[in-house]
Amino acid sequence: MKRIFKFLIIGIFFVISCAQVQDPLTGKPTLTLLPESEEIAIGKKVVPQAINENDGLYPDREVQEYVKSIGYKLASVAPRKVDYQFYVVNSGEVNAFALPGGPVFIHRGLLLTLDNESELAGVIAHELGHINARHHAKFLEKTYGLNILLNILAVATSQSQHQQIVMQLAQISAGLLQLKYSRDQEREADALGVRFTYEAGYDPRGLITTFEKFKKMEKTNAPAWLLTHPLPEERIQNVSQLIATKYPDKLLLKKDSEKFQEIKKRLVLTSDSYKYVENAKDNLKNKNLAVALTNLDKAIKAYPENNAAYTYRAYVYYQLKDFKKAYEDALRAYNIDRMYFMPQLIMGASLTKLGNYKESIRVLENAKNLIDSNPDLYYFLGVSYQSIGDRQNAYNNLVIALKLTDGRRGWEQDAQNRLRTLVR
């Protein structure tokens, strides 16, 4: 009877989820497996992972607010009214991407590549096109199907092991952050991007000049954007034809602004600092910690608000076993950017090494609110809980750590030894 009841609940939930809704783009009724509220929730869940993988948020409030203002202006003409959010991240890659339900990310490197405001508007509008066409949601529905519903049901009824949910959500996050669009999806996002820019009062030809930039760069240093947004020659031709036939030129269409040029100058002024960070990252790959440290010192001197530089210097100090300095630099990065997971992880790990277990637990449990699928976080939580005598929490966290690890973290044997001690 319990099994029948369980499948009955799942069946009811499945029917409710496959509700008929009105497609905001066409106005026609359509069936959806993933309700909009869940689409938004999944997108929000992945935001901290996206920020972490791109070296944190760019630490200039004026830059962030400017990009948000462009984003919200474009979102105001988009038919889907979801939870739109706009972020500029530290990564120097020429890239932009969106997540289901509203989040849009613009890379620092992309802003430095663009020449005017209409080009920025075109890129943001293109990403809004993917959101409005539900390309992410369709990917989730096709790839995970009923698994998503089972996970939501498990969370709601607490009938599944926490570690299983964590691992499934980690897979979903990875899939969304590496999502590659089909040619048909790109064509649809292009058309919507042109529509949104035009309706918001921007010159839609900014999207064409951006594509042309990317096409030229493809021959020498291909933009990261092209890895997930293929750009065959026909896309430029299609967009040009679409603009020529459906969107006549108007005198008041906006191409550029003084504000865009001011914002770009602010980014240029910090470029050297980020070049030092990139050099340091290359040194870290080669395990040349001393040279990495020198580069990070230069990065911080050039731009004292560079949260990525503090984070990587904290990592270097941690590798050098100077846990006090590692904690101090990670704390500086955290105070600049509280949505950046890595500084919090380094803070917690350093506190564990320093024997400050209760504070380590506080920091790591807080970090878990951002990303709950990092194996190192669970390992250091396990160590800290064991050290204060909380055997149950120590056991639970170490088990999850070993479930999530790729086997190359260096602490796996210690975690197994600790688990053997805990089950005696």
C-alpha positions as CSV (number, residue, x, y, z in Angstrom):
1,M,0.0,0.0,0.0
2,K,2.9,2.4,0.8
3,R,4.4,1.8,-2.6
4,I,1.0,2.4,-4.3
5,F,0.5,5.6,-2.3
6,K,4.0,6.8,-3.3
7,F,3.3,6.3,-7.0
8,L,-0.1,7.9,-6.7
9,I,1.5,11.0,-5.2
10,I,4.1,11.0,-8.0
11,G,1.4,10.6,-10.6
12,I,-0.7,13.5,-9.2
13,F,2.4,15.7,-9.1
14,F,3.3,14.7,-12.6
15,V,-0.1,15.6,-13.9
16,I,-0.1,19.0,-12.0
17,S,3.3,19.8,-13.4
18,C,2.3,19.0,-17.0
19,A,-0.1,21.8,-16.9
20,Q,-1.4,23.7,-19.9
21,V,-0.1,27.2,-19.9
22,Q,-0.1,30.1,-22.4
23,D,3.1,30.5,-24.4
24,P,4.0,34.2,-23.9
25,L,5.7,34.3,-27.4
26,T,2.8,32.9,-29.4
27,G,-0.2,33.4,-27.1
28,K,-1.1,29.7,-27.8
29,P,-1.7,27.1,-25.2
30,T,1.2,24.7,-24.6
31,L,2.1,21.9,-22.2
32,T,5.1,22.2,-19.9
33,L,6.7,19.6,-17.7
34,L,8.7,22.2,-15.7
35,P,6.5,24.9,-14.1
36,E,7.8,28.4,-14.3
37,S,8.2,28.7,-10.5
38,E,10.5,25.6,-10.6
39,E,12.4,27.0,-13.6
40,I,13.1,30.2,-11.7
41,A,14.1,28.2,-8.6
42,I,16.6,26.1,-10.5
43,G,18.1,29.2,-12.2
44,K,18.6,30.9,-8.8
45,K,20.2,27.7,-7.5
46,V,22.8,27.7,-10.2
47,V,23.7,31.5,-9.9
48,P,26.4,31.0,-7.1
49,Q,28.0,28.2,-9.1
50,A,28.1,30.5,-12.2
51,I,29.7,33.3,-10.2
52,N,32.2,31.0,-8.6
53,E,33.3,29.5,-11.9
54,N,33.9,32.9,-13.3
55,D,36.2,34.3,-10.5
56,G,33.4,36.2,-8.7
57,L,31.5,39.3,-9.4
58,Y,33.3,42.3,-10.9
59,P,33.7,44.5,-7.8
60,D,32.6,47.9,-9.2
61,R,29.1,48.8,-8.2
62,E,28.8,51.4,-11.0
63,V,29.6,48.8,-13.7
64,Q,27.1,46.4,-12.2
65,E,24.3,49.0,-12.0
66,Y,24.9,50.2,-15.5
67,V,24.6,46.7,-17.0
68,K,21.5,46.0,-14.9
69,S,19.9,49.2,-16.2
70,I,20.4,48.0,-19.8
71,G,19.2,44.6,-18.9
72,Y,16.0,45.7,-17.2
73,K,15.2,48.1,-20.1
74,L,15.4,45.2,-22.5
75,A,13.5,42.8,-20.1
76,S,10.7,45.3,-19.9
77,V,9.7,44.6,-23.5
78,A,10.2,40.8,-23.2
79,P,6.9,38.9,-23.0
80,R,8.0,36.6,-20.2
81,K,7.8,38.2,-16.8
82,V,10.3,36.1,-14.8
83,D,12.9,37.0,-12.2
84,Y,15.5,38.7,-14.5
85,Q,18.9,39.4,-12.9
86,F,22.0,40.7,-14.5
87,Y,25.6,40.1,-13.3
88,V,29.0,41.2,-14.5
89,V,31.6,38.5,-13.6
90,N,35.4,38.8,-13.4
91,S,36.3,36.4,-16.1
92,G,38.3,37.8,-19.0
93,E,36.7,35.5,-21.5
94,V,34.6,37.0,-24.3
95,N,31.4,35.5,-23.2
96,A,27.8,35.9,-22.0
97,F,25.3,33.3,-20.9
98,A,21.9,32.9,-19.3
99,L,20.2,30.5,-16.9
100,P,16.6,29.4,-16.7
101,G,14.1,31.7,-15.2
102,G,16.0,35.0,-15.6
103,P,19.7,35.3,-14.6
104,V,22.0,36.7,-17.3
105,F,25.8,36.9,-17.0
106,I,28.1,39.3,-18.8
107,H,31.9,38.6,-18.7
108,R,34.3,41.5,-18.1
109,G,36.2,40.4,-21.2
110,L,33.1,40.8,-23.3
111,L,32.6,44.4,-22.1
112,L,36.1,45.2,-23.0
113,T,35.6,43.8,-26.6
114,L,32.4,45.7,-27.4
115,D,32.5,49.2,-28.8
116,N,29.1,50.7,-28.1
117,E,25.9,50.4,-26.1
118,S,23.9,48.9,-28.9
119,E,26.3,46.0,-29.1
120,L,25.9,45.3,-25.4
121,A,22.1,45.6,-25.7
122,G,22.2,43.1,-28.6
123,V,24.1,40.5,-26.6
124,I,21.9,40.8,-23.6
125,A,18.8,40.7,-25.8
126,H,20.0,37.5,-27.4
127,E,20.4,35.9,-24.0
128,L,16.9,37.1,-23.1
129,G,15.8,35.4,-26.3
130,H,17.0,32.0,-24.9
131,I,15.1,32.6,-21.7
132,N,11.9,33.7,-23.4
133,A,12.0,30.7,-25.7
134,R,12.5,28.5,-22.7
135,H,15.6,26.8,-24.2
136,H,17.0,26.0,-20.8
137,A,13.7,24.6,-19.5
138,K,13.3,22.5,-22.6
139,F,16.8,21.1,-22.1
140,L,16.0,20.2,-18.5
141,E,12.7,18.6,-19.5
142,K,14.3,16.6,-22.3
143,T,17.5,15.6,-20.4
144,Y,16.1,14.9,-16.9
145,G,12.4,14.5,-17.4
146,L,10.7,12.9,-14.4
147,N,13.9,12.9,-12.4
148,I,13.4,16.6,-11.8
149,L,9.9,15.9,-10.5
150,L,11.2,13.2,-8.3
151,N,13.8,15.5,-6.8
152,I,11.2,18.2,-6.2
153,L,8.9,15.6,-4.6
154,A,11.8,14.3,-2.5
155,V,12.6,17.8,-1.2
156,A,9.0,18.4,-0.4
157,T,8.4,15.1,1.4
158,S,12.0,14.6,2.8
159,Q,11.8,10.9,1.7
160,S,15.1,10.8,-0.2
161,Q,18.6,10.9,1.1
162,H,20.1,14.4,1.1
163,Q,23.3,13.3,-0.7
164,Q,21.3,11.9,-3.6
165,I,19.6,15.3,-4.1
166,V,22.9,17.1,-3.8
167,M,24.5,15.0,-6.5
168,Q,21.5,15.3,-8.9
169,L,21.4,19.1,-8.5
170,A,25.2,19.2,-9.1
171,Q,24.6,17.4,-12.4
172,I,21.9,19.8,-13.4
173,S,24.1,22.8,-12.6
174,A,27.0,21.4,-14.7
175,G,24.6,20.7,-17.6
176,L,23.2,24.2,-17.6
177,L,26.6,25.9,-17.4
178,Q,27.9,23.9,-20.3
179,L,24.7,24.0,-22.4
180,K,25.2,24.2,-26.1
181,Y,22.4,25.5,-28.3
182,S,21.2,24.1,-31.5
183,R,21.1,26.1,-34.8
184,D,17.4,26.4,-34.6
185,Q,17.6,27.7,-31.0
186,E,20.2,30.3,-32.0
187,R,18.1,31.4,-34.9
188,E,15.1,31.9,-32.6
189,A,17.2,33.7,-30.0
190,D,18.7,36.0,-32.7
191,A,15.2,36.9,-33.9
192,L,14.0,37.6,-30.4
193,G,17.2,39.6,-29.7
194,V,16.6,41.8,-32.7
195,R,13.0,42.3,-31.6
196,F,13.8,43.2,-28.0
197,T,16.6,45.6,-28.9
198,Y,14.4,47.4,-31.5
199,E,11.4,47.6,-29.2
200,A,13.6,48.9,-26.4
201,G,14.8,51.7,-28.7
202,Y,18.3,50.3,-29.6
203,D,19.8,50.0,-33.0
204,P,19.4,46.2,-33.6
205,R,22.4,46.3,-36.0
206,G,24.6,46.2,-32.9
207,L,24.0,42.5,-32.8
208,I,25.4,42.2,-36.4
209,T,28.6,44.2,-35.6
210,T,29.1,42.0,-32.5
211,F,28.7,38.8,-34.6
212,E,31.2,40.2,-37.1
213,K,33.7,40.9,-34.3
214,F,33.3,37.3,-33.0
215,K,33.7,36.0,-36.6
216,K,37.0,37.8,-37.0
217,M,38.3,36.7,-33.6
218,E,37.4,33.1,-34.5
219,K,40.5,32.9,-36.7
220,T,43.0,33.9,-34.0
221,N,41.5,33.8,-30.5
222,A,38.0,32.4,-30.6
223,P,35.6,33.9,-28.1
224,A,34.3,31.5,-25.4
225,W,30.8,32.6,-26.5
226,L,31.2,30.6,-29.7
227,L,31.7,27.3,-27.8
228,T,28.1,27.4,-26.7
229,H,26.6,29.7,-29.4
230,P,27.8,28.4,-32.8
231,L,28.0,31.2,-35.4
232,P,27.8,30.0,-39.0
233,E,27.9,32.7,-41.7
234,E,24.2,32.3,-42.3
235,R,23.3,33.7,-38.9
236,I,24.8,37.1,-39.8
237,Q,23.0,37.1,-43.1
238,N,19.7,36.0,-41.5
239,V,19.8,38.8,-38.9
240,S,20.7,41.4,-41.5
241,Q,17.8,40.3,-43.7
242,L,15.4,40.2,-40.7
243,I,16.4,43.8,-39.7
244,A,16.1,45.0,-43.3
245,T,12.6,43.5,-43.8
246,K,10.9,43.9,-40.4
247,Y,12.6,46.6,-38.5
248,P,12.9,49.9,-40.5
249,D,15.5,52.4,-39.4
250,K,14.3,55.1,-37.1
251,L,16.0,58.4,-36.2
252,L,15.8,57.8,-32.4
253,L,17.3,54.3,-32.3
254,K,20.1,54.4,-29.8
255,K,23.6,53.2,-30.9
256,D,25.9,54.4,-28.1
257,S,26.0,56.5,-25.0
258,E,28.6,58.5,-23.0
259,K,27.9,56.2,-20.1
260,F,28.9,53.1,-22.0
261,Q,32.2,54.7,-22.9
262,E,32.7,55.8,-19.3
263,I,32.0,52.2,-18.0
264,K,34.4,50.8,-20.5
265,K,37.2,53.2,-19.4
266,R,36.7,52.0,-15.8
267,L,37.2,48.4,-17.0
268,V,40.3,49.3,-19.0
269,L,41.8,50.9,-15.9
270,T,41.7,47.6,-14.0
271,S,42.8,45.4,-17.0
272,D,46.4,45.1,-15.8
273,S,45.3,43.8,-12.4
274,Y,43.4,41.0,-14.1
275,K,46.3,40.2,-16.4
276,Y,48.4,39.6,-13.3
277,V,45.7,37.3,-12.0
278,E,45.6,35.3,-15.3
279,N,49.4,35.0,-15.1
280,A,49.1,33.7,-11.6
281,K,46.6,31.1,-12.6
282,D,49.0,29.9,-15.3
283,N,51.7,29.7,-12.6
284,L,49.4,27.7,-10.3
285,K,48.8,25.2,-13.1
286,N,52.6,24.7,-13.2
287,K,52.8,24.6,-9.4
288,N,55.0,27.7,-9.4
289,L,53.6,29.1,-6.2
290,A,56.3,31.8,-5.7
291,V,55.8,33.4,-9.1
292,A,52.0,33.2,-8.7
293,L,52.3,35.0,-5.4
294,T,54.4,37.8,-6.9
295,N,51.8,38.2,-9.7
296,L,48.9,38.3,-7.2
297,D,50.7,40.9,-5.1
298,K,51.0,43.1,-8.2
299,A,47.3,42.5,-9.1
300,I,46.2,43.7,-5.7
301,K,48.6,46.7,-5.8
302,A,47.1,47.7,-9.2
303,Y,43.5,47.2,-8.1
304,P,43.0,46.9,-4.3
305,E,39.3,45.8,-4.8
306,N,40.2,42.8,-7.0
307,N,38.4,40.0,-5.1
308,A,39.7,37.4,-7.5
309,A,43.3,38.4,-6.7
310,Y,42.7,38.1,-2.9
311,T,41.0,34.7,-3.5
312,Y,43.8,33.2,-5.5
313,R,46.4,34.7,-3.1
314,A,44.5,33.1,-0.2
315,Y,44.7,29.8,-2.1
316,V,48.5,30.2,-2.6
317,Y,49.0,30.9,1.1
318,Y,46.8,27.8,1.9
319,Q,49.1,25.7,-0.3
320,L,52.1,27.1,1.5
321,K,50.4,26.1,4.8
322,D,50.3,29.7,6.0
323,F,46.7,29.3,7.1
324,K,46.5,32.6,9.0
325,K,47.3,34.6,5.8
326,A,45.1,32.4,3.8
327,Y,42.2,33.2,6.1
328,E,42.9,36.9,6.1
329,D,43.0,37.2,2.3
330,A,39.9,35.0,1.9
331,L,38.1,37.2,4.4
332,R,39.1,40.3,2.4
333,A,37.6,38.7,-0.8
334,Y,34.5,37.7,1.1
335,N,33.9,41.3,2.4
336,I,34.1,42.5,-1.2
337,D,31.9,39.8,-2.7
338,R,29.6,37.7,-0.5
339,M,28.2,35.8,-3.5
340,Y,31.6,34.3,-4.2
341,F,31.8,30.8,-2.8
342,M,35.6,30.1,-3.0
343,P,36.7,32.7,-0.4
344,Q,34.3,31.2,2.1
345,L,35.6,27.7,1.4
346,I,39.2,28.8,1.9
347,M,38.2,30.6,5.1
348,G,36.5,27.5,6.5
349,A,39.4,25.2,5.5
350,S,41.9,27.6,7.0
351,L,40.0,27.8,10.2
352,T,39.8,24.0,10.4
353,K,43.6,23.8,10.0
354,L,44.0,26.5,12.7
355,G,41.9,24.5,15.1
356,N,39.0,27.0,15.2
357,Y,36.4,24.4,14.6
358,K,33.3,26.1,15.7
359,E,34.0,29.2,13.6
360,S,34.9,26.9,10.7
361,I,31.5,25.2,10.9
362,R,29.7,28.5,11.0
363,V,31.6,29.7,7.9
364,L,31.2,26.5,5.9
365,E,27.5,26.0,6.8
366,N,27.0,29.6,5.5
367,A,28.9,28.7,2.3
368,K,26.7,25.7,1.8
369,N,23.8,28.1,1.2
370,L,25.6,29.2,-1.9
371,I,26.9,25.9,-3.3
372,D,25.9,22.6,-1.6
373,S,27.7,20.3,-4.0
374,N,31.4,20.9,-3.2
375,P,33.2,17.9,-1.8
376,D,35.9,19.9,0.0
377,L,33.2,21.8,1.9
378,Y,31.8,18.5,3.3
379,Y,35.2,17.1,4.1
380,F,36.2,20.1,6.2
381,L,32.7,20.2,7.9
382,G,33.2,16.5,8.7
383,V,36.6,17.1,10.2
384,S,35.4,20.1,12.2
385,Y,32.3,18.4,13.5
386,Q,34.3,15.3,14.6
387,S,36.8,17.6,16.3
388,I,34.0,19.1,18.5
389,G,32.6,15.7,19.3
390,D,29.5,15.8,17.0
391,R,29.8,12.3,15.6
392,Q,26.5,12.2,13.6
393,N,27.2,15.4,11.7
394,A,30.8,14.4,11.2
395,Y,29.7,11.0,9.7
396,N,27.0,12.6,7.4
397,N,29.3,15.2,6.0
398,L,32.2,12.8,5.4
399,V,29.9,10.3,3.6
400,I,28.7,13.1,1.2
401,A,32.3,14.3,0.7
402,L,33.3,10.8,-0.5
403,K,30.2,10.5,-2.7
404,L,31.0,13.8,-4.4
405,T,34.8,13.6,-4.8
406,D,36.6,13.0,-8.0
407,G,39.2,11.0,-6.1
408,R,41.9,13.6,-6.6
409,R,41.4,15.9,-3.6
410,G,44.1,14.4,-1.4
411,W,41.9,13.9,1.7
412,E,40.0,10.8,0.6
413,Q,42.0,8.3,2.6
414,D,41.8,10.5,5.7
415,A,38.0,10.8,5.2
416,Q,37.7,7.0,5.0
417,N,39.9,6.5,8.1
418,R,37.7,9.0,10.0
419,L,34.5,7.2,9.0
420,R,35.9,3.9,10.2
421,T,36.6,5.6,13.6
422,L,33.1,7.1,13.7
423,V,31.3,3.8,13.1
424,R,33.1,1.9,15.9
